[in-house]
Amino acid sequence: MSDNTTLLNKIPRKPLPWLILGGLVTAVLFLLNLAPEEATLGTGIRSVYIHVSLIWTGMAGFVIAGFAGLVVLVLANEKLARLMQMLGRVAFVFYLAGVVMSAIASAENWGTVFWQEPRMLAAFNSLAIAAILLVAITLAPWTRVRGGIQALIPVIVAWITYKAPLLLHPRNPIFSSESTAIQIVFVSLFLLFAAIAGWIVWRLVK
C-alpha cells in the first residue's frame, strides 16, 4: 500500500502544463513531417528548419532578456533581474542547440562540417562571449551592472553575426525563398520553439 502511495505522490497533480508541452512538441514533429522539401536539399531541409528556428529562438530570447536588462539598469529591480537572468540562460541553451543543429545540417546536406566557415566561427564566438557575460552576470554583486551586461549580449551577438562574411550562408534564406509553404513552416516552427522556450522559463520561475 505504501509503495502505491509513494508512486501516486510522484504523479504531477496539475497535468495541464505538461499537456501543453506535449502538445507543442507534437506540433513540432507534426509540422516537420508535413513540411515541404526543397528542390536542392530535398528532405535535408528538415534539419535546416530546426537549425534556423532554434537560432531565431535563441536570438529572440537574448533580445527580450536584453530589454529586461535595460529596465533593470534603470530601476535596479532585483525580481526582474532574476527573471532576466533566467531568460538569458534559456536563450543561450536554444542558441547553442541551434549551432549544434547547424553542424548536423551541414554534415547531412554537404557531407561535412565546415568549421572555418565565417558564420560557423561567428556562432562559436557568439557562444563564447555570451557564456562569459552570463557568468559575469551571475558573479556581479550590483543589480544595475547585471542589467547592463545582459543588455550587451544581443548587441554583441548581432554585431558578430552581421560582420561575418557570407560564403555558404545566404543573407536571407527563408524570405528569399519562392515557396510560401517553406516560409510558413519556418515561421511556424520558430513560434513553436519560442513557445517551448517560454514554457521552460515559466516552469523554472515557478
ABEGO torsion letter per residue (X at the ends): XAAAAAAAAABBABAAAAAAAAAAAAAAAAAAAABBBBAAAEAAAAAAAAAAAAAAAAAAAAAAAAAAAAAAAAAGBAAAAAAAAAAAAAAAAAAAAAAAAAAAAAAAAAGBBBAABAAAAAAAAAAAAAAAAAAAAAABABAAAAAAAAAAAAAAAAAAAAABBBAABBABAAAABABAAAAAAAAAAAAAAAAAAAAAAAAAAX
